[in-house]
Amino acid sequence: MIPKDHPRYRSLVARERLARCAREGIVAPEGLAAHGRGEAFDYLIGERTTESAALAERTAAAMLLAARHAVISVNGNTAALAAAEIAALQRASGADAEVNLFHRTEERIERITRLLTEHGVRVLTGTPERIVPLSHDRALCLPQGIGDADVVLVPLEDGDRCAALREMGKTVITVDLNPLSRTARTATLTIVDEVTRAIPAITAACSTLEAGEAERLVASLDNTYLLRAAIDEMRERLAHALE
Amino acid sequence: MIPKDHPRYRSLVARERLARCAREGIVAPEGLAAHGRGEAFDYLIGERTTESAALAERTAAAMLLAARHAVISVNGNTAALAAAEIAALQRASGADAEVNLFHRTEERIERITRLLTEHGVRVLTGTPERIVPLSHDRALCLPQGIGDADVVLVPLEDGDRCAALREMGKTVITVDLNPLSRTARTATLTIVDEVTRAIPAITAACSTLEAGEAERLVASLDNTYLLRAAIDEMRERLAHALE
């Protein structure tokens, strides 16, 4: 058991949960390595929501609420870490949720769908089709889900799929702790924050945003500024790391 | 298959090998997450051996060669990534090799020992005793191995054990891509480099070092300088990341 007053309690609990979900087949081994990469960058922003990330989260809420059809794309890591948080965001935003995996097997889709459903997420079901312009199973999504969406929230996405969704003309919101990743640089809006902090922040903003603010946030979105702000945080923390 | 001309070929091959070894029980799930953290920091030093890391590697060779009894402590990740490289370092330096695991089970010890032996490593065997001042199984090591060593090379070590070995008066050389980690800051000498680049570099230095240079390197060791140099590399790379 990790003591609750441990300075890195949340981070260590997340790591344990992910390792457990890997043993249960919900998280792929590659998902554990990806989580580790995220941890390193999270450490560099101080394991907290920075000011620029908070701005990105309010902007994400504005985009989800303004969407014709918003879909949250959920992978194994996101389900393992934030199933209850996704359910709350779905209630606040009205977005659909679709399970979409890089390491796709029917068994993993079923396990993740069950986990999400147990936490109160309404998960889209149906027959996936090859819609996204990618090779192999990464092309698969639901025609009435991501296929129809104008806005897709894809936490912890792979770079190829993020680029392909953008090429399809979709607005892509991602949550990615690495501001240098291809996903971070390709998405319409990148939230450089840890997923269990980011999702509740978007949910909270959904109910506090005023109409005027929402329009202003979307109109003034500058993703390069958001990435630059995250990088500056990391540089600053590195500068003082040995003090 | 990852194409050999992919700019991140080595990194992607290492990730695949580790995921495979996780499925075989050689690498613990927590080891995959730890590898991911390393990947993030490796990305920030440009996935290459920096000048300061090369200096650290030559210094490590000098320390191994000057030791009364040098032991290489090998965990699951190191075995999965660098079994052949450990064998070559053992031949060049005369060091012993001992398997020492954070997530210790007899089965994992056996699998890792077998993997190392297949790659030509002579692995110390015997009955471990509680020698390192730590709780649980992390106290275990071989009395004729790490217990007797004056110099221990521990790639990818956990912070508690690194500190405990230092408190026992041992010289600890670590390979850790995170210059901010407790291990990096507690070790006598920290090599901020990826393990499959670091180990062959130490091996090469073992046969090219001249006696005078070896003494100079050990006498002028300044680990804070080495950590600071790695951090400066990362800051510099972050500064130009979006160009």
Interface residues (C-beta under 8 A of the other chain):
Chain A: R15 L18 A19 A22 R23 A28 P29 E30 L32 A33 A34 H35 G36 R37 G38 E39 A40 F41 Y43 N178 P179 L180 R185 T224 L227 R228 I231 M234 R235 L238 A239 A241 L242
Chain B: R15 L18 A19 A22 R23 A28 P29 E30 L32 A33 A34 H35 G36 R37 G38 E39 A40 F41 Y43 N178 P179 L180 R185 T224 L227 R228 I231 M234 R235 L238 A239 A241 L242
